[in-house]
């Protein structure tokens, strides 16, 4: 039986949104579909991400989709290591709002 654990970590909007992700695919989604990608804190929920983006950029968010990206195995000389696991959020804005840094 699964137990419910209440999370005690409280994040500020500046801690939730780590950085915007600017790539070819991200710019295409921004121009065509009004969707913007961000790297976010791994423990942030969709509601926290929505509130943080609305507060930081003064826009109206319609939907939030999240992805947890697993770390890749990397080799440095003779030792194996891993890149960090990180979380991506794709945020869809209402049609009247746009972000200008993309």
Buried (B, 14 or more C-beta within 10 A) or exposed (E): EEEEEEEEEEBEBEBBBBEBBEEEEBEEBBEEEBBBBBBBBEEBBBEBBBBBBBBEBEBEBBEBEBEEEEEEEEEEEEEEEEEEEBBBBBBBBEEEBBBEEB
